[in-house]
Amino acid sequence: MPQITVSDDLYRQLEAESLDTDISETLWKMVGSYRRANNPESDTA
């Protein structure tokens, strides 16, 4: 699995958003949201 390095500030924001779920799940949701917003054709396979 790829490794991602983030700043301490961003990590604290991720922790705050992930209070009810695993941080990995929150990250995948964020990646999917970014991907759909910036490349809508990427999800039409």
N, CA, C and O atoms as CSV, one atom per row, in Angstrom:
chain,resi,resn,atom,element,x,y,z
A,1,MET,N,N,0.850,-1.178,0.000
A,1,MET,CA,C,0.000,0.000,0.000
A,1,MET,C,C,0.892,1.236,0.000
A,1,MET,O,O,1.889,1.278,0.720
A,2,PRO,N,N,0.541,2.246,-0.804
A,2,PRO,CA,C,1.349,3.464,-0.839
A,2,PRO,C,C,1.347,4.181,0.511
A,2,PRO,O,O,0.399,4.080,1.289
A,3,GLN,N,N,2.402,4.882,0.755
A,3,GLN,CA,C,2.528,5.647,1.993
A,3,GLN,C,C,2.414,7.125,1.671
A,3,GLN,O,O,3.016,7.611,0.714
A,4,ILE,N,N,1.629,7.843,2.486
A,4,ILE,CA,C,1.408,9.271,2.276
A,4,ILE,C,C,1.946,10.023,3.491
A,4,ILE,O,O,1.682,9.643,4.632
A,5,THR,N,N,2.697,11.083,3.242
A,5,THR,CA,C,3.217,11.915,4.313
A,5,THR,C,C,2.434,13.227,4.325
A,5,THR,O,O,2.309,13.891,3.296
A,6,VAL,N,N,1.904,13.600,5.506
A,6,VAL,CA,C,1.139,14.839,5.624
A,6,VAL,C,C,1.678,15.651,6.800
A,6,VAL,O,O,2.358,15.125,7.681
A,7,SER,N,N,1.361,16.929,6.789
A,7,SER,CA,C,1.802,17.805,7.880
A,7,SER,C,C,1.028,17.461,9.154
A,7,SER,O,O,-0.024,16.825,9.099
A,8,ASP,N,N,1.553,17.883,10.284
A,8,ASP,CA,C,0.881,17.654,11.566
A,8,ASP,C,C,-0.493,18.313,11.603
A,8,ASP,O,O,-1.444,17.743,12.139
A,9,ASP,N,N,-0.598,19.515,11.032
A,9,ASP,CA,C,-1.883,20.220,11.006
A,9,ASP,C,C,-2.926,19.435,10.216
A,9,ASP,O,O,-4.060,19.275,10.669
A,10,LEU,N,N,-2.547,18.949,9.043
A,10,LEU,CA,C,-3.475,18.183,8.222
A,10,LEU,C,C,-3.855,16.878,8.926
A,10,LEU,O,O,-5.014,16.467,8.878
A,11,TYR,N,N,-2.903,16.234,9.569
A,11,TYR,CA,C,-3.194,14.993,10.280
A,11,TYR,C,C,-4.211,15.235,11.395
A,11,TYR,O,O,-5.116,14.424,11.595
A,12,ARG,N,N,-4.070,16.329,12.111
A,12,ARG,CA,C,-5.042,16.653,13.172
A,12,ARG,C,C,-6.432,16.896,12.584
A,12,ARG,O,O,-7.435,16.512,13.185
A,13,GLN,N,N,-6.495,17.527,11.421
A,13,GLN,CA,C,-7.788,17.728,10.749
A,13,GLN,C,C,-8.391,16.386,10.351
A,13,GLN,O,O,-9.594,16.173,10.502
A,14,LEU,N,N,-7.560,15.488,9.844
A,14,LEU,CA,C,-8.047,14.151,9.470
A,14,LEU,C,C,-8.567,13.396,10.686
A,14,LEU,O,O,-9.609,12.744,10.623
A,15,GLU,N,N,-7.839,13.489,11.788
A,15,GLU,CA,C,-8.292,12.840,13.023
A,15,GLU,C,C,-9.642,13.391,13.469
A,15,GLU,O,O,-10.519,12.635,13.888
A,16,ALA,N,N,-9.804,14.694,13.379
A,16,ALA,CA,C,-11.064,15.318,13.789
A,16,ALA,C,C,-12.220,14.849,12.904
A,16,ALA,O,O,-13.327,14.638,13.398
A,17,GLU,N,N,-11.974,14.685,11.602
A,17,GLU,CA,C,-13.017,14.224,10.676
A,17,GLU,C,C,-13.301,12.739,10.836
A,17,GLU,O,O,-14.343,12.254,10.396
A,18,SER,N,N,-12.380,12.013,11.466
A,18,SER,CA,C,-12.482,10.553,11.556
A,18,SER,C,C,-12.901,10.073,12.938
A,18,SER,O,O,-12.636,8.925,13.297
A,19,LEU,N,N,-13.534,10.910,13.700
A,19,LEU,CA,C,-13.887,10.524,15.061
A,19,LEU,C,C,-14.707,9.236,15.122
A,19,LEU,O,O,-14.508,8.421,16.022
A,20,ASP,N,N,-15.632,9.044,14.169
A,20,ASP,CA,C,-16.505,7.875,14.190
A,20,ASP,C,C,-15.992,6.721,13.340
A,20,ASP,O,O,-16.511,5.609,13.444
A,21,THR,N,N,-14.996,6.954,12.508
A,21,THR,CA,C,-14.509,5.926,11.586
A,21,THR,C,C,-12.993,5.861,11.590
A,21,THR,O,O,-12.317,6.647,12.255
A,22,ASP,N,N,-12.485,4.917,10.840
A,22,ASP,CA,C,-11.045,4.744,10.674
A,22,ASP,C,C,-10.496,5.858,9.775
A,22,ASP,O,O,-11.162,6.265,8.824
A,23,ILE,N,N,-9.318,6.339,10.062
A,23,ILE,CA,C,-8.700,7.406,9.256
A,23,ILE,C,C,-8.566,6.968,7.800
A,23,ILE,O,O,-8.755,7.785,6.898
A,24,SER,N,N,-8.245,5.706,7.551
A,24,SER,CA,C,-8.112,5.222,6.173
A,24,SER,C,C,-9.417,5.373,5.413
A,24,SER,O,O,-9.407,5.771,4.248
A,25,GLU,N,N,-10.531,5.066,6.044
A,25,GLU,CA,C,-11.833,5.211,5.397
A,25,GLU,C,C,-12.100,6.680,5.051
A,25,GLU,O,O,-12.597,6.989,3.968
A,26,THR,N,N,-11.771,7.567,5.969
A,26,THR,CA,C,-11.950,8.998,5.717
A,26,THR,C,C,-11.070,9.456,4.551
A,26,THR,O,O,-11.518,10.228,3.704
A,27,LEU,N,N,-9.837,8.990,4.505
A,27,LEU,CA,C,-8.938,9.357,3.408
A,27,LEU,C,C,-9.481,8.879,2.063
A,27,LEU,O,O,-9.445,9.626,1.085
A,28,TRP,N,N,-9.984,7.641,2.000
A,28,TRP,CA,C,-10.517,7.130,0.735
A,28,TRP,C,C,-11.734,7.918,0.294
A,28,TRP,O,O,-11.916,8.154,-0.900
A,29,LYS,N,N,-12.567,8.327,1.234
A,29,LYS,CA,C,-13.730,9.158,0.882
A,29,LYS,C,C,-13.270,10.497,0.319
A,29,LYS,O,O,-13.840,10.996,-0.651
A,30,MET,N,N,-12.236,11.080,0.929
A,30,MET,CA,C,-11.714,12.356,0.455
A,30,MET,C,C,-11.115,12.214,-0.943
A,30,MET,O,O,-11.322,13.075,-1.798
A,31,VAL,N,N,-10.373,11.130,-1.177
A,31,VAL,CA,C,-9.767,10.893,-2.490
A,31,VAL,C,C,-10.859,10.728,-3.541
A,31,VAL,O,O,-10.758,11.295,-4.629
A,32,GLY,N,N,-11.904,9.956,-3.227
A,32,GLY,CA,C,-13.003,9.768,-4.163
A,32,GLY,C,C,-13.708,11.067,-4.477
A,32,GLY,O,O,-14.046,11.333,-5.631
A,33,SER,N,N,-13.931,11.874,-3.465
A,33,SER,CA,C,-14.589,13.163,-3.655
A,33,SER,C,C,-13.734,14.080,-4.536
A,33,SER,O,O,-14.252,14.730,-5.444
A,34,TYR,N,N,-12.446,14.129,-4.270
A,34,TYR,CA,C,-11.530,14.948,-5.070
A,34,TYR,C,C,-11.514,14.463,-6.515
A,34,TYR,O,O,-11.559,15.256,-7.455
A,35,ARG,N,N,-11.449,13.149,-6.670
A,35,ARG,CA,C,-11.377,12.568,-8.009
A,35,ARG,C,C,-12.633,12.882,-8.822
A,35,ARG,O,O,-12.538,13.237,-9.997
A,36,ARG,N,N,-13.804,12.755,-8.206
A,36,ARG,CA,C,-15.046,13.055,-8.912
A,36,ARG,C,C,-15.134,14.534,-9.271
A,36,ARG,O,O,-15.625,14.885,-10.344
A,37,ALA,N,N,-14.660,15.400,-8.378
A,37,ALA,CA,C,-14.729,16.842,-8.630
A,37,ALA,C,C,-13.757,17.286,-9.725
A,37,ALA,O,O,-14.046,18.221,-10.470
A,38,ASN,N,N,-12.609,16.616,-9.821
A,38,ASN,CA,C,-11.576,17.065,-10.746
A,38,ASN,C,C,-11.462,16.232,-12.013
A,38,ASN,O,O,-10.805,16.652,-12.965
A,39,ASN,N,N,-12.088,15.059,-12.044
A,39,ASN,CA,C,-12.049,14.210,-13.224
A,39,ASN,C,C,-13.295,13.335,-13.236
A,39,ASN,O,O,-13.210,12.134,-12.977
A,40,PRO,N,N,-14.438,13.914,-13.530
A,40,PRO,CA,C,-15.708,13.177,-13.465
A,40,PRO,C,C,-15.726,11.911,-14.336
A,40,PRO,O,O,-16.421,10.952,-14.000
A,41,GLU,N,N,-14.986,11.890,-15.430
A,41,GLU,CA,C,-14.967,10.724,-16.305
A,41,GLU,C,C,-14.280,9.524,-15.660
A,41,GLU,O,O,-14.453,8.400,-16.133
A,42,SER,N,N,-13.512,9.728,-14.605
A,42,SER,CA,C,-12.747,8.647,-13.990
A,42,SER,C,C,-13.635,7.582,-13.354
A,42,SER,O,O,-13.190,6.449,-13.171
A,43,ASP,N,N,-14.870,7.915,-13.014
A,43,ASP,CA,C,-15.759,6.950,-12.367
A,43,ASP,C,C,-16.751,6.327,-13.344
A,43,ASP,O,O,-17.689,5.653,-12.918
A,44,THR,N,N,-16.565,6.534,-14.617
A,44,THR,CA,C,-17.512,5.987,-15.592
A,44,THR,C,C,-16.855,4.844,-16.361
A,44,THR,O,O,-16.676,4.919,-17.577
A,45,ALA,N,N,-16.508,3.809,-15.650
A,45,ALA,CA,C,-15.864,2.651,-16.317
A,45,ALA,C,C,-16.811,1.486,-16.381
A,45,ALA,O,O,-16.455,0.429,-16.901
